[in-house]
Amino acid sequence: MAFYCHRCGTPLPPGARFCSTCGTVVNAVPGAGRALQRPRVGRVLAGVCIGLAQANGWDINLVRILTVLAALFSGGLVAVAYLAAWVGIPEEPAEAVSAYPPKI
């Protein structure tokens, strides 16, 4: 997957932390490239938004806001798509839950 500086557009190697041309800090996207699954931790309703955000490296709050706005202004089409994703996207396996923050 191509990786570019968001400021100057210079192509960067996948593990870069700084742009070699302009020196801008490059934020690594945590969790990008994960399998599309509904996680058991961090859900609000069914885990569809957080699953999509983690699989694509998007901001979860932005995905949730856009989903609510789209559901309100699409005449219910996005709400039906959300329900279909709830049924269609598999839930994260139970053994993967221990990979989240350690127990205190």
C-alpha positions as CSV (number, residue, x, y, z in Angstrom):
1,M,0.0,0.0,0.0
2,A,1.4,3.4,-0.9
3,F,2.3,5.7,2.0
4,Y,2.7,9.4,1.4
5,C,3.5,12.5,3.5
6,H,0.2,14.4,4.2
7,R,2.0,17.7,3.9
8,C,4.3,17.5,0.8
9,G,3.1,14.3,-0.9
10,T,6.5,12.6,-0.9
11,P,6.4,8.8,-1.1
12,L,7.6,7.3,2.2
13,P,8.6,3.8,3.3
14,P,6.0,1.9,5.4
15,G,7.8,2.3,8.7
16,A,8.7,6.0,8.4
17,R,8.0,8.3,11.4
18,F,9.2,11.6,9.7
19,C,9.1,12.8,6.1
20,S,12.6,12.9,4.7
21,T,11.8,15.9,2.5
22,C,9.9,18.3,4.8
23,G,10.5,16.8,8.2
24,T,6.8,16.5,9.1
25,V,5.9,14.0,11.7
26,V,4.0,11.1,10.1
27,N,1.4,9.6,12.3
28,A,1.2,5.8,12.1
29,V,-2.3,4.5,11.9
30,P,-2.8,2.0,14.7
31,G,-4.8,-1.0,13.7
32,A,-4.9,-0.2,10.0
33,G,-5.1,-3.3,7.9
34,R,-6.9,-5.5,10.5
35,A,-9.4,-8.0,9.4
36,L,-13.0,-6.7,9.2
37,Q,-14.5,-7.9,12.4
38,R,-16.8,-6.4,15.1
39,P,-14.6,-6.1,18.2
40,R,-16.0,-7.0,21.6
41,V,-14.4,-4.1,23.3
42,G,-15.1,-0.4,22.5
43,R,-18.5,-0.9,20.9
44,V,-21.4,1.5,21.3
45,L,-24.2,-0.4,19.6
46,A,-23.1,-3.4,17.6
47,G,-19.4,-2.7,16.8
48,V,-20.0,-2.0,13.1
49,C,-18.5,1.5,13.1
50,I,-15.4,0.6,15.1
51,G,-14.9,-2.5,13.0
52,L,-14.9,-0.5,9.8
53,A,-12.7,2.2,11.3
54,Q,-10.1,-0.3,12.6
55,A,-10.0,-2.3,9.3
56,N,-9.4,0.9,7.2
57,G,-7.4,3.0,9.7
58,W,-10.0,5.7,10.1
59,D,-10.9,7.8,13.1
60,I,-13.7,6.0,15.0
61,N,-15.5,9.2,16.0
62,L,-15.6,10.5,12.5
63,V,-17.1,7.2,11.3
64,R,-19.7,7.2,14.0
65,I,-20.7,10.9,13.3
66,L,-20.9,10.2,9.5
67,T,-22.9,7.1,10.1
68,V,-25.5,8.9,12.2
69,L,-25.7,11.8,9.8
70,A,-26.1,9.5,6.8
71,A,-28.7,7.5,8.6
72,L,-30.7,10.6,9.3
73,F,-30.5,12.0,5.7
74,S,-30.7,8.9,3.6
75,G,-34.3,8.0,4.4
76,G,-33.3,4.9,6.3
77,L,-31.1,3.3,3.7
78,V,-27.9,3.6,5.8
79,A,-29.8,2.3,8.8
80,V,-30.7,-0.8,6.8
81,A,-27.1,-1.1,5.6
82,Y,-26.0,-0.9,9.3
83,L,-28.3,-3.7,10.2
84,A,-27.0,-5.8,7.3
85,A,-23.4,-5.1,8.4
86,W,-24.3,-6.1,12.0
87,V,-25.5,-9.5,10.7
88,G,-22.8,-9.9,8.0
89,I,-19.6,-8.8,9.7
90,P,-18.3,-11.5,11.9
91,E,-17.7,-10.9,15.6
92,E,-14.2,-10.9,17.0
93,P,-13.2,-14.3,18.4
94,A,-13.4,-14.5,22.2
95,E,-9.7,-15.4,22.7
96,A,-8.7,-12.1,21.0
97,V,-10.3,-10.0,23.7
98,S,-7.2,-10.6,26.0
99,A,-5.1,-8.7,23.4
100,Y,-6.8,-5.5,24.6
101,P,-5.5,-3.4,27.6
102,P,-4.2,-5.7,30.4
103,K,-6.2,-6.3,33.5
104,I,-5.3,-4.0,36.4
